[in-house]
Amino acid sequence: MKLVTWNCNGALRKKFHEISTLDADIYLIQECEDPLRSNDKSYRKWSENHLWAGENKNKGIGIFASHSYTLEPLNWSDQYEDHSVKHFLPCLVNKEIQLLAVWTHHNNSPTFGYIGQFWKYLQINKDNFENIIIAGDFNSNVIWDKWDRWWNHSDCSNQLEAIGVVSAYHQLTKEPPGHEKKPTFFLQRNTDKPYHIDYFYLSKSFLTNKSKILVGEQSQWLYFSDHLPVTLEF
């Protein structure tokens, strides 16, 4: 199986041809428009097998699969106490693998923005996490951990590892968190401001010595987005 996660920075209808060159089975795309409400016929055709969620038709999160894969929505909660967290899109692939697309949001939270949103979603749903792949734009890295917060990036990674879910990039490259050699994001497309904030987490049993992870080249992808696509094969 080959998967790609990419924050397309909007207007996927103008960029799906480029991301398709990666020849993935499943694409997890952040900041994309709703295909069902798009006027672009070629984009709708490309998106025939998809799931999408978002607050407005122009910017949401989507899962796009080849026709050899089935995508069934999972009814997982996004309600933590009295409010919803965002953005998360869970589904079941081929009635076998759980797939969770992630695009963490500030969500107007004075404290629990971005990785805090994922931490809350994790508390609600981690009992469901079996045979799972979690992928997307987390807007987070251990370099921003704060010592007096219990929901840091490191804490989320530790909670996942406790249930057998690990970061594919760190497992396969052996690079320590916070010292990634391959950035996935350039703030304002400035090559002097690189960060690694896009991830694949997955059940450790999926990984073998043949598994591969690849971050796209900035020379190819920065024209289209401030994020680079990340490809996982296993």
Buried (B, 14 or more C-beta within 10 A) or exposed (E): BBBBBBBBBBBBBEBBEBBEEBEBBBBBBBBBBBBEEBEBEEBBEBBEBBBBBBEEEBBBBBBBBEEEBEBEEBEBEBEBEEEBBBBBBBBBBEEEBBBBBBBBBEBEBEEBBBBBBBBBBBEBBBEEBEBBBBBBBBBBBBEBBEEEBEBBBBBBBEBBEEBBBBBBBBBBBEBEBEEBEBBBBBEEBEEEEBBBBBBBBBBBEBBEEEBEBBBBEBEEBBEBBBBBBBBBBB
